[in-house]
């Protein structure tokens, strides 16, 4: 979607033939974002204004938010007008971004630009969230993919690089680091796939639809908070070789923070979870049902207790929203690991993430964890 930034606009109201019926240049209203006014009584509008950030300006159509007198409204802006003429969509400059350079982003200008309203006037956020809901799944998936690729690069290097007379993969501490990363990658993948299954079922199952609505926000937040540090750890595993562009790790490292920013940054996502649980309390029951029998594990039960303690203090929920979402994410991942991963992997994940037996950095799995077994699952060529 095209991004929105504060600006003042002068917009014209036109009839179907293009005749000016009036304008808002003297209206006592300042636009917080780009503005739009209808062409007579139709879904056609004309947009005029500046967008500071537009993702993928090479696309054939864009969803964009703009102000009407009724409030923020959602519009479809096509590259071409109905008569075949090129739409007034002007690229001002490309953004010089930290990463994601193969995907252009730009500043754009609308100048009497043809657009079609989607949804009711003033219901822009509610309307566009349907699209954002699906692209949040993309950002949840992308984080899992970045983690897996980083793990693969580190593990491949460890199988070929020697230090102190041994391959890195033969070094116990390196095995701990790689096994820890493998657990993170698998848990991220399982969480993403479970959410994706809910999307598939949502068309015929209201509970799946509601679960997907909340779980994707939880998954997007947590997977993307975990990705940058895992990519960095993989980079460090290659030593100086990981810091040069030829290794691929610098590109992954630049890319890793982006999906946390797209489609709602961390605070926006966590507050959205609170909003969803407040408006549809049954979603909370679905989350607890998803954890289900896993709560028989005392460590998981204690984490569930922390959530219930937070929920019992509504005045403290907003400043504690990140903690609530983090615990929910870990509980969902732990329950999925118990269902789908070998016992050794599930136990190591729960011990390190929920029981406090692990440290804050990767490579701090507790004593007794079978790192070799975890790595054999994550890397079939492990020896």
Secondary structure, DSSP 8 states (H G I E B T S, - for coil): -B---------EEE-TT--EEEESTTSS---SS-EEEEBSSSSEEEEEEEEEEEE-TTSSEEEEEEEETTEEEEEEEESB-TTS-B--EEEEEE---SS-TTS-EEEEEEEEEEEEEES-TT-HHHHHHHHHHHHHHHHHHHHHHHHHHHHHHHHHHHTT-EETTEEGGGSHHHHHHHHHHHHHHHHHHHHHHHHHHHHHHTTT-HHHHHHHHHHHHHHHHHHHHHHHHHHHHHHHHTGGGGGSGGGSHHHHHHHHTHHHHTTS-HHHHHHHHHHHHHH-THHHHHHHHHHGGGGGSHHHHHHHHHHHHHHT-HHHHTTTHHHHHHHHHHHHHHHHHHHHS-HHHHHHHHHHHTSS-S-SSTT---TT--HHHHHHHH-TT--
